[in-house]
Amino acid sequence: KGVFKRRTCESQLFTMDHAMAIIGYGYDEGLKLPYWIIKNSYGAGWGEKGYIRTIKDAYKMCGVAYEAYTAKLS
């Protein structure tokens, strides 16, 4: 349990190979860090019951905010 805060990832820009859904955000008072709450598709056995908290607003943090996409409902 905690906030994933590594500033870089193995994946390079434009070679993202996996998608997850940002479902919320929060602030860790102990670490003094804002974070995203992200749901992965791997199921409840992964991370924190299928979720991960990653540092929010970090430059290119694994493509979370830099390579974000949304669906357009019509």
Secondary structure by P-SEA (a helix, b strand, c coil): cccccccccccccccccbbbbbccccccccccbbbbbcccccccccccccccccccccccccccccbbbbbbcc
